[in-house]
Structures are given as C-alpha cells and as structure tokens.
Amino acid sequence: MGRDETVKSDWFMYVVRCSDGTLYTGITTDVTRRIDEHNGSKKGAKYTRPRRPVELVYWIDFHDRSTASKGEAKFKKLSRKEKLRIISGELSDEDLENVIGGQTREELDRWRCKMINKLF
C-alpha cells in the first residue's frame, strides 16, 4: 500500500502477521507509517517489538476513530480461525454477517477481503 492510498479515509483498522505467526490488530490514520513504526521504532506496539518484522496482511477503512475502534474491538473478539477466514476472503456474505454481526450492506462490503499478502 502506498502513502497515496492512506488518504482515502480518516481511520484504518489493520492486521499484521508477526514473525512468530501471531496476528496483531490496531487502528491508525496512516497504515504505512504505523507499519514502519512497528518494524523499526520505539513507537511500535509493545507486543510487536520482540516479534519483528511484522507484515501487513489486512486493512479496512473507517470514517472516524470511533467506528475504527468499534471495528477493532469486534475483530479482536473473534477466534483466530474466524480472523483468518476474514483475512483470506473465504466467508460468504451470510457467514461474514454472522461473524461480524448485524451490519448494513455497505458495512459488510467494507469488511470484504482487503488481503495484502497470503498469510501462510
């Protein structure tokens, strides 16, 4: 993802795969900057620092910080298996709605696969 893509939305939820295979989820206004921070600065999350390098595997855009935080909270409550299914784009519309909860069509489309790299 280039920097130009990060200006399309105010806030993003992102998922990175850490070097040990675990997933880390966060929110930011600039995905590229945040991934750089995770990989090379003290501003990276405490969780990811000993698990470098991290690789961006999924992102989703939101209109504001509040909805990004709510999306992050929903995603973090999912099982690892459900997270991987969302990231890989394996879920049907019905399955996605069941996993994420009652959403409008626009919100479900937002969760549609935005996979960056194959996970494994």
DOLOTI-198112 format. One record per residue: x, y, z of N, C-alpha, C in turn. Coordinates in steps of 0.02 Angstrom, whole numbers, plus 50000, padded with zeros to 5 digits. Layout:
(atom (X Y Z) (X Y Z) (X Y Z))
...
//
This chain:
(atom (50043 49941 50000) (50000 50000 50000) (50045 50061 50000))
(atom (50034 50106 49954) (50072 50168 49951) (50041 50221 49994))
(atom (50078 50273 50009) (50053 50327 50050) (49991 50360 50021))
(atom (49986 50364 49955) (49928 50395 49923) (49864 50360 49942))
(atom (49866 50294 49954) (49806 50257 49970) (49781 50273 50040))
(atom (49824 50296 50084) (49804 50308 50153) (49764 50372 50161))
(atom (49757 50413 50111) (49719 50475 50117) (49645 50466 50099))
(atom (49625 50406 50079) (49556 50394 50059) (49508 50392 50119))
(atom (49533 50382 50177) (49492 50375 50237) (49528 50409 50295))
(atom (49489 50426 50345) (49520 50457 50403) (49553 50406 50449))
(atom (49522 50346 50456) (49548 50296 50502) (49547 50227 50471))
(atom (49595 50186 50492) (49601 50118 50468) (49609 50070 50527))
(atom (49580 50011 50520) (49598 49954 50563) (49645 49912 50521))
(atom (49699 49888 50549) (49747 49848 50512) (49765 49786 50552))
(atom (49787 49735 50516) (49810 49673 50547) (49878 49658 50518))
(atom (49925 49643 50562) (49991 49621 50540) (50004 49550 50565))
(atom (50044 49515 50525) (50068 49450 50547) (50138 49461 50574))
(atom (50149 49439 50635) (50214 49446 50667) (50260 49389 50645))
(atom (50324 49396 50659) (50373 49346 50637) (50360 49277 50669))
(atom (50325 49275 50726) (50309 49211 50758) (50243 49183 50735))
(atom (50211 49216 50685) (50148 49192 50658) (50086 49218 50692))
(atom (50094 49255 50747) (50036 49283 50780) (50010 49343 50742))
(atom (49948 49362 50756) (49917 49420 50725) (49911 49477 50775))
(atom (49922 49537 50752) (49914 49597 50793) (49867 49644 50756))
(atom (49818 49672 50792) (49769 49717 50762) (49774 49785 50795))
(atom (49770 49837 50755) (49771 49905 50782) (49733 49952 50737))
(atom (49730 50016 50757) (49700 50068 50715) (49749 50125 50706))
(atom (49741 50161 50652) (49787 50215 50636) (49757 50261 50582))
(atom (49787 50318 50573) (49767 50362 50518) (49814 50353 50458))
(atom (49870 50319 50468) (49920 50310 50415) (49950 50241 50422))
(atom (49926 50194 50382) (49947 50124 50388) (50022 50116 50373))
(atom (50046 50148 50321) (50117 50142 50303) (50162 50165 50359))
(atom (50147 50223 50388) (50187 50248 50444) (50185 50200 50503))
(atom (50125 50174 50518) (50117 50131 50576) (50155 50065 50568))
(atom (50154 50037 50508) (50192 49975 50497) (50267 49989 50504))
(atom (50289 50045 50478) (50360 50065 50486) (50377 50072 50560))
(atom (50332 50100 50600) (50343 50107 50672) (50347 50038 50705))
(atom (50302 49993 50686) (50304 49925 50715) (50370 49891 50699))
(atom (50397 49904 50641) (50458 49869 50620) (50523 49902 50640))
(atom (50522 49966 50657) (50587 49997 50668) (50592 50054 50717))
(atom (50542 50063 50760) (50549 50117 50808) (50520 50098 50876))
(atom (50533 50140 50924) (50506 50129 50991) (50431 50142 50993))
(atom (50404 50173 50940) (50332 50186 50938) (50292 50124 50919))
(atom (50326 50071 50897) (50291 50009 50883) (50261 49981 50946))
(atom (50207 49944 50940) (50173 49916 50999) (50219 49871 51039))
(atom (50210 49871 51104) (50250 49829 51148) (50246 49756 51126))
(atom (50187 49735 51104) (50177 49666 51083) (50219 49649 51021))
(atom (50223 49695 50974) (50257 49679 50911) (50333 49688 50913))
(atom (50358 49728 50959) (50431 49741 50960) (50473 49678 50961))
(atom (50459 49629 51005) (50501 49568 51004) (50482 49519 50949))
(atom (50431 49536 50909) (50406 49491 50857) (50418 49519 50787))
(atom (50467 49562 50780) (50483 49592 50715) (50519 49542 50671))
(atom (50512 49549 50606) (50472 49600 50572) (50398 49581 50569))
(atom (50356 49631 50561) (50285 49619 50551) (50268 49633 50478))
(atom (50215 49601 50454) (50195 49608 50385) (50120 49624 50383))
(atom (50102 49676 50347) (50032 49695 50340) (49995 49641 50300))
(atom (49940 49614 50328) (49902 49563 50293) (49830 49583 50280))
(atom (49805 49636 50313) (49735 49655 50304) (49726 49726 50329))
(atom (49681 49763 50296) (49663 49830 50320) (49592 49844 50300))
(atom (49561 49888 50336) (49492 49908 50322) (49486 49982 50340))
(atom (49452 50020 50298) (49446 50092 50310) (49380 50108 50346))
(atom (49384 50159 50389) (49326 50183 50426) (49323 50259 50420))
(atom (49263 50286 50433) (49253 50358 50426) (49282 50398 50484))
(atom (49286 50367 50543) (49310 50404 50601) (49342 50356 50652))
(atom (49373 50385 50702) (49408 50345 50753) (49360 50300 50792))
(atom (49301 50326 50806) (49253 50287 50845) (49234 50222 50810))
(atom (49217 50227 50746) (49197 50166 50710) (49257 50120 50698))
(atom (49316 50148 50690) (49377 50107 50684) (49389 50069 50749))
(atom (49381 50102 50805) (49390 50069 50870) (49338 50014 50881))
(atom (49277 50027 50860) (49225 49976 50867) (49240 49916 50822))
(atom (49263 49930 50761) (49282 49876 50716) (49340 49835 50744))
(atom (49388 49869 50772) (49446 49835 50803) (49423 49791 50860))
(atom (49378 49817 50902) (49353 49778 50959) (49316 49716 50936))
(atom (49275 49723 50884) (49240 49664 50856) (49289 49613 50830))
(atom (49338 49637 50793) (49387 49592 50763) (49427 49556 50817))
(atom (49448 49591 50868) (49488 49561 50921) (49450 49507 50960))
(atom (49383 49511 50960) (49343 49462 50996) (49335 49397 50957))
(atom (49351 49398 50892) (49344 49339 50851) (49398 49287 50867))
(atom (49383 49225 50852) (49434 49173 50860) (49487 49183 50805))
(atom (49544 49153 50814) (49597 49158 50763) (49572 49129 50697))
(atom (49534 49074 50701) (49507 49043 50640) (49461 49091 50603))
(atom (49418 49126 50639) (49373 49174 50607) (49412 49232 50577))
(atom (49462 49256 50613) (49504 49310 50586) (49537 49290 50521))
(atom (49565 49230 50520) (49599 49206 50460) (49551 49197 50402))
(atom (49490 49177 50417) (49439 49170 50364) (49420 49238 50335))
(atom (49415 49289 50377) (49401 49356 50352) (49459 49381 50310))
(atom (49519 49373 50335) (49579 49397 50300) (49587 49363 50233))
(atom (49572 49298 50230) (49581 49261 50167) (49523 49271 50119))
(atom (49468 49302 50142) (49411 49314 50099) (49368 49253 50088))
(atom (49373 49203 50132) (49337 49140 50124) (49263 49143 50143))
(atom (49241 49195 50176) (49173 49197 50203) (49122 49220 50151))
(atom (49065 49185 50149) (49009 49208 50109) (48979 49269 50143))
(atom (48935 49305 50108) (48902 49363 50139) (48866 49343 50203))
(atom (48832 49286 50202) (48795 49264 50261) (48842 49248 50319))
(atom (48896 49212 50304) (48945 49195 50356) (48978 49258 50384))
(atom (48995 49305 50340) (49026 49367 50362) (48978 49405 50408))
(atom (48914 49408 50389) (48865 49442 50431) (48858 49408 50499))
(atom (48861 49342 50500) (48857 49305 50564) (48918 49318 50608))
(atom (48976 49322 50578) (49038 49332 50616) (49043 49404 50642))
(atom (49029 49452 50598) (49037 49523 50616) (48977 49550 50653))
(atom (48919 49521 50641) (48858 49545 50674) (48815 49584 50625))
(atom (48755 49602 50646) (48708 49638 50604) (48737 49702 50576))
(atom (48747 49704 50512) (48778 49761 50479) (48737 49779 50417))
(atom (48744 49840 50395) (48714 49860 50331) (48755 49830 50275))
(atom (48729 49830 50215) (48765 49804 50157) (48831 49842 50148))
(atom (48829 49908 50156) (48889 49948 50149) (48942 49927 50200))
(atom (48921 49915 50262) (48969 49895 50314) (48997 49826 50299))
(atom (48955 49780 50275) (48981 49713 50258) (49031 49717 50201))
(atom (49015 49758 50151) (49062 49766 50094) (49128 49793 50118))
(atom (49127 49836 50168) (49188 49864 50196) (49233 49809 50224))
(atom (49203 49758 50254) (49241 49703 50284) (49265 49653 50232))
(atom (49240 49659 50170) (49261 49613 50118) (49337 49612 50114))
(atom (49361 49560 50089) (49433 49547 50087) (49474 49607 50063))
(atom (49519 49628 50104) (49568 49678 50085) (49637 49648 50101))
(atom (49643 49586 50082) (49704 49549 50096) (49763 49581 50059))
(atom (49818 49588 50092) (49877 49618 50063) (49925 49563 50039))
(atom (49937 49514 50081) (49982 49459 50065) (49950 49394 50087))
(atom (49969 49340 50056) (49945 49275 50080) (49973 49264 50150))
(atom (49932 49236 50193) (49953 49227 50262) (50008 49175 50271))
(atom (49999 49118 50241) (50047 49064 50254) (50063 49027 50191))
//
